[in-house]
Amino acid sequence: MRPNTHLDLSKKQSAGMTLLEVLVALFIFALTGTAIMKAASDHLIGVGQIEDITFATWVANNRLNQLQIDTTWPIKNNKKGEQEMAGRKWYWQQRISKTSDDEMVQVEVSVGLDEQYQGTVTSVSTFIAKQI
């Protein structure tokens, strides 16, 4: 009896993957890897921005606390300064806005990393009353 060569041939053909199947699989893995790298990159950029905003907010709050402690009235408008925090130099600028009460002003402190105040990382504002 002669073995069925047709069955043996089909077993050999289905034992491996074709070049096209391998290329499709590699393409899918490449797309998946690219998407994962993009997501990781976006996450790291977001973490860096959150860190910058956090430190800038601390610098602004420090300035506002200094103004609360200081008894000088009226508070100077457009005053600028710098503060070292987290190994970097932060630049702040305060702006004063009048309110309906003559003994109270709104103070906004903008903080950035640029000495020319071109880019602001964050701004914090509060109201300060004249101390008696």
C-alpha positions as CSV (number, residue, x, y, z in Angstrom):
1,M,0.0,0.0,0.0
2,R,1.3,3.4,-1.0
3,P,1.1,6.2,1.5
4,N,-1.0,9.2,0.7
5,T,1.5,11.8,-0.5
6,H,-1.2,14.5,-0.6
7,L,-1.6,14.4,3.2
8,D,2.1,14.4,3.8
9,L,2.6,17.4,1.6
10,S,-0.2,19.4,3.3
11,K,1.3,18.7,6.7
12,K,4.7,20.1,5.6
13,Q,3.1,23.2,4.2
14,S,1.1,24.1,7.4
15,A,4.1,23.5,9.7
16,G,5.6,27.0,9.3
17,M,4.6,30.6,8.6
18,T,4.9,32.3,5.3
19,L,7.0,35.3,4.7
20,L,3.8,37.4,4.4
21,E,2.6,36.3,7.8
22,V,5.9,37.1,9.4
23,L,5.9,40.6,7.8
24,V,2.3,41.3,9.0
25,A,3.2,40.1,12.5
26,L,6.3,42.4,12.5
27,F,4.3,45.3,11.3
28,I,1.7,44.8,14.1
29,F,4.5,44.6,16.7
30,A,6.1,47.8,15.2
31,L,2.9,49.7,15.4
32,T,2.3,48.5,19.0
33,G,5.8,49.5,20.0
34,T,5.5,52.9,18.5
35,A,2.2,53.5,20.3
36,I,3.7,52.5,23.6
37,M,6.7,54.7,23.1
38,K,4.5,57.7,22.2
39,A,2.4,57.1,25.3
40,A,5.5,56.8,27.6
41,S,7.0,60.0,26.0
42,D,3.7,62.0,26.5
43,H,3.6,60.8,30.1
44,L,7.1,61.9,30.9
45,I,6.5,65.3,29.3
46,G,3.3,65.6,31.4
47,V,5.2,64.7,34.6
48,G,7.8,67.4,33.8
49,Q,5.1,70.0,33.3
50,I,3.4,69.1,36.5
51,E,6.7,69.4,38.4
52,D,7.4,72.8,36.9
53,I,3.9,74.0,37.8
54,T,4.3,72.7,41.3
55,F,7.6,74.5,41.9
56,A,6.4,77.7,40.3
57,T,3.3,77.7,42.5
58,W,5.5,77.3,45.6
59,V,7.6,80.3,44.4
60,A,4.4,82.4,43.9
61,N,3.0,81.4,47.3
62,N,6.3,82.3,49.0
63,R,6.1,85.7,47.4
64,L,2.5,86.2,48.5
65,N,3.4,85.1,52.0
66,Q,6.2,87.7,52.1
67,L,3.7,90.4,51.1
68,Q,1.3,89.3,53.8
69,I,4.1,89.6,56.4
70,D,5.4,93.0,55.1
71,T,3.5,96.0,56.4
72,T,4.5,98.4,53.7
73,W,1.5,100.1,52.1
74,P,0.8,100.6,49.3
75,I,2.2,97.4,47.7
76,K,4.4,98.2,44.7
77,N,3.1,97.3,41.3
78,N,5.2,95.4,38.7
79,K,7.8,94.5,41.2
80,K,10.1,91.7,39.9
81,G,12.4,89.3,41.6
82,E,14.0,85.8,41.6
83,Q,14.1,82.8,43.9
84,E,16.1,79.6,43.9
85,M,14.1,76.5,44.2
86,A,14.8,72.9,43.2
87,G,18.2,73.7,41.8
88,R,16.7,76.2,39.3
89,K,16.3,80.0,39.3
90,W,12.7,81.1,39.1
91,Y,11.6,84.7,38.1
92,W,8.5,86.2,39.6
93,Q,6.6,89.4,38.8
94,Q,3.8,90.9,40.9
95,R,0.9,92.9,39.5
96,I,-1.4,94.9,41.7
97,S,-5.1,95.6,40.8
98,K,-7.3,98.0,42.8
99,T,-10.5,96.8,44.3
100,S,-13.6,98.7,45.4
101,D,-12.2,98.9,48.9
102,D,-9.3,101.4,49.1
103,E,-7.7,99.4,51.8
104,M,-7.5,96.2,49.8
105,V,-5.8,95.2,46.6
106,Q,-5.6,92.1,44.4
107,V,-2.1,90.8,43.9
108,E,-1.2,88.4,41.1
109,V,2.2,86.8,41.1
110,S,3.4,85.3,37.8
111,V,6.3,82.9,37.8
112,G,8.5,81.6,35.0
113,L,12.0,80.3,34.1
114,D,12.7,83.2,31.7
115,E,14.5,86.3,33.0
116,Q,12.6,88.5,30.4
117,Y,9.3,87.2,31.7
118,Q,8.3,85.9,28.2
119,G,6.9,82.6,29.3
120,T,4.9,82.1,32.5
121,V,4.6,78.7,34.1
122,T,1.9,79.7,36.5
123,S,0.1,82.7,38.1
124,V,-1.3,82.9,41.6
125,S,-3.4,85.7,43.0
126,T,-4.8,86.7,46.3
127,F,-6.3,89.8,48.1
128,I,-4.2,91.7,50.6
129,A,-5.7,94.2,53.0
130,K,-3.9,97.2,54.5
131,Q,-2.6,96.2,58.0
132,I,-3.7,98.5,60.8
